[in-house]
Amino acid sequence: IEREWMPVPERHQFIATHNAKVLLDHGFTGAFSGGATRPAIEVALRDEIKAGFVPGPRLIASSFERNASGERLEFGPQIEEAKRFVQDMIDLGVDSMKMVLDGRGATVVDKWHIINYGDKELEVISQMAHEAGVYLSCHSYQPEALKLAVKHDFHIIYHANFADEETIDLIESKKDTLFVGPCIGVLFADAYDRFPTRE
């Protein structure tokens, strides 16, 4: 994945290694990644830390956030591409895979309602992840998408901003196996730091 705001891979690796040292220096002995822009870097860093070559916390390395392309109305034809993603990430050696179940981004308000995956896709994704011993996490806002995460045995839900009472009860019923990270700071940072002049 190449983006204008991202450093070149060689520098990116050094930045990630430096950040791992900073975390350890401040007392963090474990870190669970919420999504990587370049998962190969996280996997390599995890292995280097484990081998004792660089200082850092024990790291659970993540895939990048897989988003569906386009506003899809049908989900069936996309099962094969979802399977390819999961297998690619398993082969790469990630510990956790992150799916964007709904929305297009933290502050793209008019896209929050879009559900990116269907039951058939998530059934395949969940089965492959669980068989490989890989955590399954998601970026999700709306009740419909959150219910899909619970149904398909996701381990971590990030955000859950618009969960209704029924959905909260459903999530609570899985409290022994499901973790929720509200990540409210992401919305705040995008809303105010990205647009500092907004009133």
C-alpha positions in Angstrom: 0.0 0.0 0.0 1.6 3.3 -1.1 0.2 6.6 0.0 1.6 10.1 -0.2 1.6 10.6 3.6 3.4 7.3 4.3 7.2 7.0 4.6 9.1 4.8 2.3 9.2 1.2 3.6 12.9 1.4 4.7 12.2 4.5 6.9 8.9 3.1 8.0 10.6 0.0 9.5 12.9 2.3 11.5 10.0 4.4 12.7 8.1 1.3 13.9 11.2 0.0 15.7 11.7 3.4 17.4 8.1 3.4 18.5 8.4 -0.1 19.9 11.3 1.1 22.1 9.4 4.2 23.2 6.5 2.0 24.4 8.8 -0.3 26.3 10.7 2.6 27.8 7.4 3.9 29.2 6.5 0.6 30.8 4.3 -1.1 28.1 5.3 -4.8 27.9 2.6 -5.9 25.5 0.9 -4.3 22.5 -2.0 -5.4 20.4 -2.0 -3.7 17.0 -5.3 -2.2 15.8 -4.3 -2.3 12.2 -1.2 -1.9 10.1 -0.6 0.2 7.0 2.2 -2.3 6.1 1.6 -5.6 7.9 4.9 -7.1 6.8 6.7 -4.5 8.9 4.7 -5.3 12.0 5.3 -9.1 11.5 9.1 -8.5 11.1 9.2 -6.2 14.1 7.3 -8.7 16.2 9.8 -11.4 15.3 12.9 -9.2 15.9 11.6 -8.2 19.4 10.8 -11.9 20.2 14.4 -12.9 19.1 15.8 -10.2 21.3 17.4 -8.2 18.5 15.5 -4.9 19.2 13.8 -3.7 22.3 10.0 -3.5 22.4 6.8 -5.0 24.0 5.5 -8.3 23.0 3.6 -7.5 19.9 0.4 -8.9 18.3 0.9 -8.0 14.7 -2.1 -7.0 12.6 -3.1 -7.0 8.9 -4.1 -3.8 7.3 -7.8 -2.8 7.6 -9.5 -4.6 4.7 -12.2 -2.5 3.2 -14.5 -3.6 0.4 -14.1 -1.5 -2.8 -17.2 0.3 -4.0 -20.6 0.5 -2.5 -21.6 -3.1 -3.2 -25.2 -4.2 -3.3 -24.4 -7.9 -3.7 -21.9 -9.8 -1.6 -21.6 -13.3 -3.0 -19.2 -12.7 -5.9 -16.7 -11.2 -3.4 -16.2 -14.4 -1.4 -13.1 -15.4 -3.4 -11.4 -12.1 -3.0 -12.1 -12.2 0.8 -10.6 -15.7 1.0 -7.5 -14.5 -0.9 -7.0 -11.7 1.6 -7.3 -14.0 4.6 -4.9 -16.5 3.2 -2.4 -13.9 2.2 -2.4 -12.5 5.7 -2.2 -16.0 7.3 0.8 -16.8 5.0 2.4 -13.4 5.9 2.2 -14.5 9.6 -0.1 -11.8 11.2 -1.6 -12.5 14.6 -4.8 -10.5 14.0 -6.9 -9.6 10.9 -9.0 -6.5 10.8 -12.0 -6.0 8.6 -13.9 -2.8 8.0 -17.4 -4.1 8.5 -19.2 -0.8 7.8 -18.4 2.7 6.8 -15.6 4.1 4.7 -13.6 5.9 7.3 -13.8 7.5 10.7 -15.2 10.8 9.6 -16.8 10.1 6.2 -20.3 10.5 7.7 -22.3 9.9 4.6 -20.7 6.4 4.3 -21.2 5.2 7.9 -24.4 3.3 7.0 -22.7 1.1 4.3 -22.3 -2.6 5.2 -19.2 -3.9 3.5 -19.6 -7.6 4.0 -22.4 -10.2 4.0 -23.0 -13.4 6.0 -21.4 -15.7 3.4 -18.2 -13.7 3.3 -17.9 -13.4 7.0 -18.6 -17.1 7.6 -15.6 -18.0 5.3 -13.4 -15.3 6.9 -14.2 -16.4 10.4 -13.7 -20.0 9.7 -10.3 -19.5 8.1 -9.1 -17.1 10.8 -10.2 -19.4 13.6 -8.6 -22.5 12.0 -5.3 -20.6 11.7 -5.4 -19.3 15.3 -5.6 -15.7 14.1 -7.6 -13.1 16.0 -10.4 -11.4 14.1 -11.1 -7.8 14.7 -13.3 -5.2 13.0 -13.9 -1.5 12.5 -17.7 -1.1 13.0 -20.3 1.5 14.0 -23.8 0.5 13.2 -26.0 -2.1 15.0 -26.4 -4.3 11.9 -22.7 -4.6 11.4 -22.0 -5.1 15.1 -24.4 -8.0 15.2 -22.5 -9.5 12.3 -19.3 -9.3 14.3 -20.9 -11.1 17.2 -22.6 -13.7 15.0 -19.3 -14.6 13.3 -17.2 -14.8 16.5 -15.0 -11.7 16.1 -12.6 -11.2 19.0 -12.3 -7.4 19.0 -14.7 -4.6 17.9 -13.3 -1.2 17.5 -15.6 1.9 17.8 -19.2 0.5 18.2 -20.3 4.2 18.3 -23.9 3.7 17.4 -24.7 0.4 19.2 -28.3 0.3 20.4 -29.5 -1.4 23.6 -30.2 -4.7 21.9 -26.7 -4.8 20.3 -25.1 -3.8 23.6 -26.9 -6.7 25.3 -25.7 -9.0 22.5 -22.1 -7.9 22.9 -22.3 -8.2 26.7 -23.4 -11.8 26.3 -20.0 -12.5 24.7 -18.0 -10.5 27.2 -15.7 -13.5 28.0 -14.5 -13.8 24.4 -15.2 -10.4 22.9 -13.3 -7.1 23.6 -14.6 -3.6 22.6 -12.2 -0.7 22.1 -14.3 2.5 21.6 -11.3 4.4 20.2 -13.1 7.7 20.7 -9.9 9.6 20.2 -9.7 8.7 16.6 -13.0 10.5 15.8 -11.9 13.5 17.9 -8.5 13.7 16.2 -10.0 13.4 12.7 -12.7 16.0 13.4 -10.5 18.6 15.0 -6.9 18.0 14.1 -7.6 17.4 10.4 -9.9 20.4 10.3 -8.4 22.8 12.9 -10.4 25.8 11.8 -13.8 24.1 12.1 -16.0 25.7 14.7 
